[in-house]
Amino acid sequence: MIIMLNGAFGSGKTSTAQMLQPSVANSMIFDPEEIGLMIRKIISEEVRNIHEQTDDFQDIELWKILTVKAAGEVKKKYQKHLIVPMTIYKEENFNYIYNGFKELDDELYHFCLIASEDTIFNRLVKRGDTVGGWSFQQTAKCVEAFRKDIYQEHIITDHLKTTEIIDIILERTNNTL
């Protein structure tokens, strides 16, 4: 099984993943951000293609490719269910990763954690992000993008505790505590 937890920065993906993992037997967290950080470090900006020379590692084509390949290798080697927290609002990347994960495991669930811009801003401040910094700058476009049906299943998190989000996910994936 693969559980994708998608949503804007500050929507609660990482907190949900960390609290969900002990409730899903034989599971581990697989964070594609780590792959992005590695790729950005290995492939300097001057080596990247023009369209990859942005402040977002998801624009580096190898990121989506290596995300799927690494997930496949981890599943094969360790035989674990994957819980994947990530902000992936660009449809091309989403489709590539979703379809790649589906090829790895038919039991694929995608949950998009939705929150208002105000809620997200408050959460970003609470976790210590710099006001006006990169994660704040991404909020409007993420909130807008995640309204699309392609990012179903939506879980509106503004007034939910993390434990309530986990209950929804466990119910929909037929897992129980």
C-alpha positions in Angstrom: 0.0 0.0 0.0 1.1 3.6 -0.7 -0.6 6.5 1.1 0.2 9.9 -0.6 -0.4 12.9 1.7 -0.5 15.9 -0.5 -1.2 19.6 0.3 0.2 23.0 0.6 3.2 23.7 2.9 1.7 24.0 6.3 -1.4 21.9 5.6 -0.3 19.2 8.1 1.2 16.5 5.8 4.3 15.8 7.8 2.6 15.9 11.2 -0.1 13.6 9.8 2.4 11.2 8.3 4.4 11.0 11.6 1.3 10.3 13.7 -0.2 7.9 11.1 2.8 5.7 10.6 2.6 3.8 13.8 -1.1 3.0 13.1 -0.3 1.4 9.7 1.3 -1.9 10.3 4.5 -2.6 8.4 4.8 1.0 7.1 7.5 3.7 6.8 7.6 7.3 5.8 9.1 8.0 2.4 9.7 11.7 1.9 10.4 12.8 -1.7 11.7 16.1 -0.4 14.9 14.4 0.6 15.4 13.3 -3.0 14.8 16.9 -4.2 17.3 18.2 -1.8 19.9 15.7 -2.9 19.2 16.4 -6.6 19.5 20.1 -6.1 22.8 19.6 -4.4 24.2 17.2 -7.0 23.0 18.9 -10.1 24.2 22.5 -10.0 22.0 25.2 -11.5 24.4 25.8 -14.4 24.2 22.1 -15.4 20.4 22.1 -15.4 18.2 22.7 -18.4 16.8 26.2 -18.7 13.3 25.2 -17.5 14.9 23.5 -14.5 16.7 26.6 -13.3 14.1 27.6 -10.7 13.8 27.8 -6.9 11.7 24.5 -6.9 13.5 21.2 -7.2 10.3 19.7 -8.5 11.2 21.5 -11.8 14.2 19.3 -12.2 13.0 16.4 -14.3 15.1 13.8 -12.5 13.2 14.5 -9.2 9.9 12.9 -10.3 11.8 10.0 -12.0 14.0 9.3 -9.0 11.0 9.6 -6.6 9.2 6.8 -8.3 12.3 4.7 -8.8 13.5 5.1 -5.2 10.0 4.3 -3.9 10.0 1.1 -6.0 13.4 0.1 -4.7 12.5 0.8 -1.1 9.2 -1.2 -1.4 11.1 -4.1 -3.1 13.9 -4.2 -0.6 12.1 -3.6 2.7 8.5 -4.8 1.8 6.9 -1.9 3.6 3.8 0.2 3.0 4.8 3.8 2.2 3.4 6.9 3.6 4.4 9.8 1.4 4.0 13.4 2.5 4.6 15.9 -0.3 3.5 19.1 -1.8 2.9 18.3 -5.5 0.6 20.8 -7.2 2.0 20.7 -10.7 -0.3 18.4 -12.6 2.5 16.9 -14.8 4.5 15.9 -11.8 1.5 14.7 -9.9 0.3 12.5 -12.8 3.8 11.0 -13.3 4.3 10.2 -9.6 0.7 9.0 -9.1 0.8 6.7 -12.1 4.3 5.5 -11.2 3.2 4.7 -7.7 0.1 2.9 -9.1 2.4 0.7 -11.1 4.3 -0.1 -8.0 1.3 -0.9 -5.9 -2.4 -1.2 -6.9 -3.3 -0.2 -3.4 -2.6 3.5 -3.8 -4.5 6.2 -1.8 -4.1 9.9 -2.4 -5.3 12.4 0.2 -5.0 16.1 -0.3 -5.0 18.1 2.9 -6.8 21.4 2.3 -6.8 24.5 4.4 -7.5 28.2 3.9 -4.6 30.6 3.3 -5.1 32.1 6.8 -4.9 28.7 8.4 -1.8 27.8 6.4 -0.1 31.1 7.2 -0.8 30.6 10.9 0.6 27.1 10.8 3.7 28.3 8.9 4.3 31.0 11.6 3.8 28.5 14.4 6.4 26.1 13.0 8.9 28.9 12.6 8.9 29.6 8.8 10.1 33.1 7.9 7.0 35.3 7.2 7.1 36.2 3.5 9.6 33.4 2.8 9.4 30.7 0.2 6.7 28.5 1.8 4.5 31.6 2.3 5.0 32.5 -1.4 3.8 29.1 -2.5 0.6 29.2 -0.5 -1.8 31.0 -3.0 -0.9 28.9 -6.0 -1.0 25.7 -3.9 -4.4 26.5 -2.4 -5.7 27.3 -5.9 -4.3 24.2 -7.6 -5.5 21.8 -4.9 -9.1 22.8 -5.5 -9.0 20.8 -8.8 -10.7 17.4 -8.9 -7.4 15.7 -10.0 -6.2 16.1 -6.3 -9.1 14.3 -4.8 -9.6 13.0 -2.2 -9.7 16.3 -0.3 -9.6 16.5 3.5 -10.4 20.0 4.8 -8.1 20.4 7.8 -8.8 23.9 9.0 -10.8 22.8 12.1 -9.5 19.2 12.4 -7.0 17.9 14.8 -4.3 15.6 13.4 -5.9 12.7 15.1 -9.1 13.4 13.3 -7.3 13.5 10.0 -5.7 10.2 10.8 -9.1 8.7 11.6 -10.4 9.7 8.2 -7.4 8.2 6.4 -7.6 5.0 8.4 -11.3 4.7 7.7 -10.9 5.3 4.0 -7.9 2.9 3.7 -9.8 0.2 5.7 -7.2 0.3 8.5 -8.0 0.6 12.2 -6.1 1.5 15.2 
